[in-house]
Amino acid sequence: MIERLRSGDPEAWTEFIARYRRLIYSAIHRANERFGAGWDEITMEEVFEDVLYKLLRHNGRALAAWEGRCRFETWVYRIVRNACVDRLRKASRRNAREVTTEHDPDRGEREALPMEEGARRDLRISLEQAISRSLDDREAIAIRLIYFEGFTYREVAERLGTTIGAMSGVVYRALKKLKADGGLVAAGKRE
Amino acid sequence: MGSGCPTGETLVLHVEGELDERERDAIARHLSECPVCAGAVASLTRLTGLLRRASERDRSGPGVCPRGEAAAAYADGSLGPEESRAFEHHLAGCQACLAEVADLWRLEGPQTIDVPETVVGRVLERLNAGGARAAIRWAERSLTLVTGFADHLGEALATPEPVPAAARAGGAEVNLRWSGEGTVCHLRLRVEAGGPTVTGLLTDAEGLPERGLSVGLRSEAGDRGPESTDAGGRFGPWTLATGDNAITLRGVGVERGIELLLAIEGDGNED
C-alpha cells in the first residue's frame, strides 16, 4: 500500500483511510483524556484531519519515513501523539498570552495551585538529580511512570513484565533511597 | 518496625490506595496502635505527594535521545533484550522519552470510535487540492479564507460557494452561500497578522435574518462565544488572531440553506 501511495494512486488514500480511521480517531479520543485537553468533537475532527493530511500528502512521503523498527500501527500512534502534543503546545502558548492580556475568570484558581512554578522547577531539578544519583534503571522508570505519568502499580508491573508485589518492592526501595538522598528532602523543605 | 508490623512494600501499597478493603482495614487498625508504622506512612505520604507535585508534564530530557523509532519500538516490544536494556538505561534518566513511551501505551487500544464521513471527505478534498486550502484570497490583504465547509448529523453539505471578496477602504467583505440539509457549519479564516475584527450577518436563502443561531470563534487569541445571532442575524465584532480562526455555526435554521456575510475591519497588518 505504501508503494501505491508513493506512486500517487488516489485509491490508496481511500484504502489507507478506511483501514486506519478508527485507530486514529480512537487514539485522538484517548489522547484528549490523557492530556486533559478538554477538546470538543470538532477539535478532535480537526486533529484527525491534520494527522491524515500530514501522513498522506506528497504521495505519502511521511509514510515512507517509517523505518520498520517498530510496528506500523505504533508508528501511526506516534504520529497521532505528536500531532496532539503540537496542538496542545499551541493552545498553551495561547493561554499564556490570555493570562497577561485578558480578563481571565479562572485566574484565581490557577494562582491557587499548590506550588509556584519556580519552586516546582527547583524541586524537579533536585528530584532529577536524586533519581540519577540514587536509583537504578528499573527503580527510576517505575518512579517516573507512577508519579510523573500517572500509571498504576498494576499497569507498570504489566508493562515491565513483573508482578504487582515485586513492583511495590521496587518502588519501596526507590522511595527509601530518595528519602535518604539529602538533596530532595532539602528541596522539599524549601517548598 | 516490629515483627508484627506490615512490610514496607505493603505500606507503600497502602499509601497509594492499591490494597483491597480487607487489607486496608487491617493496616488502618495497625496504624492506630503502632506509632512507628504510622510515622513511616506519614513520611511515605509526604514523599509521594512531593513527587506527584513535581511531576507536571515536563518534557525536557538530558543528553542526546535515541533518534526516530526507538521509543516506539521499545513501547511495542520490538526491541531485542539487549537493545531494550540499553534503552531502559536512557529512559531512567530521560523524562521526555519516557513520556513518549507512556503516551504510546496510553494511546493504543481498541478501535471503537469512528470519525464522521464528512471529515474523511474533507481530508480527501484537501489532498486533492494539493494542500492548497485557500478558497479565496484577495489582493493587498493578508487575509485568506482557508476552508469553507459544512458538516452535520451525517451527510455533507455542499462546500460554501464564495463570492469574491470586495476589498474596500480599511476592510473587506466576503459573502458565503451554501445550501443543503444540516445543522452545523464551520469555516476558517487564516490571518497573516492579527488585528482585524470580523462581524457576521447570517441570512437564509430568502435573505431573511437567521436569529438565534449559535456562533463561536476559536483562534489562537482565545475563544469567543458561542453566542446567538441577534434579531438581525448578526454576531461579532470579534478580533481575529494571527493564524487560523475557526468559526462554527450551529442551529436548526441552517437546514434551509444559509448565507453568511463577513465584514472584516482593519488592514490585517497590525499586531
Interface residues (C-beta under 8 A of the other chain):
Chain A: P10 W13 T14 I17 R21 R22 L23 I24 Y25 S26 A27 H29 R30 A31 R34 I42 T43 E45 E46 F48 E49 L52 Y53 L56 R57 W66 E67 R69 C70 R71 E73 T74 W75 Y77 R78 V80 R81 V85 K90 R93 R94 R97 E98 E102 P114 M115 R120 L123 R124 L127 E128 I131 S132 L135 D136 D137 R138 A140 I141 I143 R144 L145 I146 Y147 F148 E149 F151 T152 Y153 R154 E155 R159 I164 G165 S168 G169 V171 Y172 L175 K176 L178 K179 L184 G188 E191
Chain B: T7 G8 E9 T10 L11 V12 L13 E16 E18 S43 L44 R46 L47 T48 L50 L51 R52 R53 A54 S55 E56 R57 D58 P62 G68 E69 A70 A71 A72 A73 A75 D76 S78 R85 E88 H89 L91 A92 G93 Q95 L98 A99 E100 A102 D103 L104 W105 R106 L107 E108 G109 P110 Q111 T112 I113 D114 V115 P116 V119 V120 R122 V123 L124 R126 L127 N128 G131 D151 H186 R218 E220 A221 G222 A246 T248
